[in-house]
Amino acid sequence: MNKMDVCHISRGFSLIEFLLVAAIVSILAAISLPALLSYLDRSAFGACQQELSTFKTQVLATDNLDDALRPFNFGACQVGGDGQPAQAAVADAFRGVFEEGSTALLLDTQRPGVQAQITAEGAIQRVPSP
């Protein structure tokens, strides 16, 4: 009897083993996807909130010093884009001045469906997605 006949060494995975691993990975990905999307929404709002806080400090400092407001580079908040308020409107919102009949200013963030709002008190809040 040949030694190769007695001791058959299997190399690689069988199709059943591969499908089982693929199913487990798919289930784990499906479980973690909602948590990932929630994290991305929270981080988009947090980045916009931080950016607006920095801009608010700049606006209030220039009001006290009677300096002109310098251009601010908005990256996390959609300011000055299509259908979005301009930098001057955001600055006015932090000063408590809103368009007629409005008590808050809505801004889009980098993620669709996540919005930030500047209230009459100057607070920055997350607006629930519709």
Buried (B, 14 or more C-beta within 10 A) or exposed (E): EEEEEEEEEEEEEEEEEEEEEEEEEEEEEEEEEEEEEEEEBEBBBBBBBEBBEEBBEBBBEBEEEEEEBEEBEBEBBBBBEEEBBEBEBBBBBBEEEBEEEEEBBEBBBBBEEBBBBBBEEBEBBBBEEE
